[in-house]
Amino acid sequence: MLHHDDDLLVVDKPSGLLSVPGKAQHHADCLEARVKAAFSDALLVHRLDLDTSGIMVFAMNRAAQRHLGLQFERRHIEKRYIARVSGRLVTQTGQIDLPLICDWPNRPLQKVDWDLGKASQTRFKVLSHEANATRLALFPKTGRSHQLRVHCLAIGHPILGDSFYAPPDVLALADRLQLHAETLSLYHPTGGARLHLTAAVPF
């Protein structure tokens, strides 16, 4: 647990754990169920992919849930992800602006589609270089499904350990998806103070 008060519960989701239960019985274990077992009033606000780790926020009452939902909708929430991607990204900073849509024959995969895709923007900053990888800070402006994974793939630098989008050699470079929701800032539902939250990067 990273933070808890009358309105908010903030936790660090591990990679490999569903945010919400899946349809199959063996997918019943999830972060939402574990949180509710300890905090019965907790209400889901947003999700992370199964393989993505990091900060997730729950509301502790309906008013806080509505307040937080509007912040996400109006893009008042600021998020920073850390990723390790394949290859050496030469450009130090930039923005990826590629519209995304579900690839229905291959769902849940997403793809770039200039005609039907929804606007999707991600700002990036190079943090460091490795022998065969680059560590990035990613700042999503929008929150499309698999946005960071598809955007990195589209610029030729898939995320290490990505079982959906990375080619076999890049998948083999890490034992988990190298994507982590490191920081999140929001307005507190009571009083409006800006709250900055951090979950340590596990890779």
Protein Blocks (a to p, Z undefined) as FASTA:
>chain_A
ZZdcfkbccddddehiafbdcfblklmpcfklmmmmmmmmbccfbdcdfklgcjddddfb
fklmmmmmmmmmnopaccddddddehjdfblbdcddddddddfklccbdcddfklmccdd
dddddfbdcfkbccdddddfblcehklmmmmmmnopacehiaklgcfklmmmpcbdcddd
fbccdddfbhoiacddddddfZZ
